[in-house]
């Protein structure tokens, strides 16, 4: 988890340097059937993702917590979600981004829209 956290923070910092002023949202992955993933994802969710977000000033969304445990009915195979689950993820991701952006708006703008 520590090495993953360091690599993630390095990647986020590189993106920030390439596109200064851009807000970045780190999303966890969801649970798959891969044994290494099943073993590491809880540790990544607990430490790596949120710590990398804090260290870099990025936002964090725990997609795994939202998506829930592995469910074959939402998957095409052992690691890739199907179209319906992908649409649900995309819709929720849009919602998460919208909420983060709304938090930045001045109060006057929030009242008028």
Secondary structure as GFF3:
##gff-version 3
##sequence-region A 1 113
A	DSSP	alpha_helix	2	18	.	.	.	ID=ss1
A	DSSP	beta_strand	25	27	.	.	.	ID=ss2
A	DSSP	alpha_helix	35	43	.	.	.	ID=ss3
A	DSSP	pi_helix	44	48	.	.	.	ID=ss4
A	DSSP	alpha_helix	49	56	.	.	.	ID=ss5
A	DSSP	beta_strand	59	61	.	.	.	ID=ss6
A	DSSP	alpha_helix	63	67	.	.	.	ID=ss7
A	DSSP	three_ten_helix	72	74	.	.	.	ID=ss8
A	DSSP	alpha_helix	83	104	.	.	.	ID=ss9
A	DSSP	alpha_helix	107	112	.	.	.	ID=ss10
###
